[in-house]
Amino acid sequence: MLDAEIKSQLEQYLKLLENDIVLKVSAGTDDVSKDMLSLIDELTSMSSKIKAENVTLERTPSFSVNRVGEDTGVTFAGIPLGHEFTSLVLALLQVSGRAPKVEQSVIDQVKDLEGEYHFETYVSLSCNNCPDVVQALNLMSVLNPGITHTMIDGAAFKEEVESKSIMAVPTVYLNGEEFGGGRMSIEDILAKLGSSVDPSELSAKEPFDVLVVGGGPAGASAAVYAARKGIRTGVVAERFGGQIMDTLAIENFISVKHTEGPKLAASLEEHVKQYNVDIMSSQSAKGLEKKGFVEVELENGAVLKSKTVILSTGARWRNVGVPGEAEFKNKGVAYCPHCDGPLFEGKDVAVIGGGNSGIEAAIDLAGIVKHVTVLEFASELKADSVLQERLYSLPNVKVIKNAQTKEITGTDKVNGITYVDRETGEEHHIELQGVFVQIGLVPNTDWLGDSVERTKMGEIVVDKHGATSMPGVYAAGDCTDSAYKQIIISMGSGATAALGAFDYLVRN
């Protein structure tokens, strides 16, 4: 099951096991069960601290990871490879007693939860959003005996996925009812369960010298550059990594031939944590005001004060804005082909957008689904020629230009898309089961209102120092009017904004 390089790495990790663990295995005669048993055999052969025993679990094939004589509630239904391999490794280590790399305050919140919480997370192994959720819920199961969690590979349990009309991953169920979807951190999950940071604790924090709003590449860069000046630095963000957490392959980050978004995000967070930076995760900004200090109001009512602020809130996928898009989100309307593509295996789908993102999505989907229709508003595709050549070489792809999307149709889930031919004015309808929207980005700046100058597209206007129209407030990255939206440019602008903010502090 595992190649030589992965086995070598895994052997090193398994040396960190603190205590013996037992894998309780429920297997059948199907191919997935056979592959799962091969993985279990490899694990037990690599460490004397891992034993396996045959049992009957709720789902077959599946296996649970347990302490000796104790069920910890961590179960994998299917084979946790691909992006979920890290989830398996962490589960093995944490169940064995290895301390998790989580703030003590978060650990205390999990342990203080009362009641029974039985979580199930439906994933695809190609999903780069799913591991965060799986790892958070696995850890919660290890820490609190009232919590259990099962990761379910949708490809291995297709009938179950179909019966629940799951068309996006990750999808989380709690005690049999849908709990949430999309990427969630452990802090997000605790907040949804009613256990979150007291707003008064945040408001009581001493004013910062630099407060960074946003935790993507620009925000991380700004935090590092500010902290290295020895000044009081804070970061408030919904999630660390920002939009790159939804990016699979990164091949234009200079000096790194290839990496993946979540891997780069983890490196960014690790780098920031090397410095004395106050990181406030799972928090959304609501308002910005200049008083004695610059004040940032959060959605939970807390107010953070700082001498300077750096806005690095990034951008999000742009919506088409047609009937059916919002109604069928996660019910056939999707934005991440890497995450949700496997759920549409053998089905007909459309991709809206003919830029690089759209054509890359169409190419990826063509290897999974039955047929892909690309709808492009303009008269020509905007993607790079090499991508277009690859697209047109695929037998199960059709490109329709001058197509204005009018409506995404369906009942309980998507069943088609209607578009207007912009040349003839004729209306056409295509029967399909999925629509992937790939039409660019919109900056996350709505919450700012008129507090700082923005373009008609909502981008924050900045000067060469990263300064905005509000004294003491700087901005960086994809939320600004920078000419190009690239990771490396965002990092550079984050550094510029931090240096600009430091210069402001020195002069004022």
Secondary structure, DSSP 8 states (H G I E B T S, - for coil): ---HHHHHHHHHHHTT--S-EEEEEE--SSHHHHHHHHHHHHHHHH-TTEEEEE---SSSSEEEEEETTEEEEEEEES---GGGHHHHHHHHHHHTT---SS-HHHHHHHHH--S-EEEEEEE-TT-SSHHHHHHHHHHHHHH-TTEEEEEEETTT-HHHHHHTT--SSSEEEETTEEEEES---HHHHHHHTT----HHHHHTS--EEEEEE--SHHHHHHHHHHHTTT--EEEE-SSTTGGGGG--EE--STT-S-EEHHHHHHHHHHHHTTS-EEEE-S--EEEEEESSSEEEEETTS-EEEEEEEEE---EEE-----TTTTTTBTTTEES-HHHHGGGGTTSEEEEE--SHHHHHHHHHHHTTSSEEEEE-SSSS--S-HHHHHHHHT-TTEEEE-SEEEEEEEESSSEEEEEEEETTT--EEEEE-SEEEE---EEES-GGGTTSS-B-TTS-B---TT-B-SSTTEEE-GGGB--S---HHHHHHHHHHHHHHHHHHHHH-
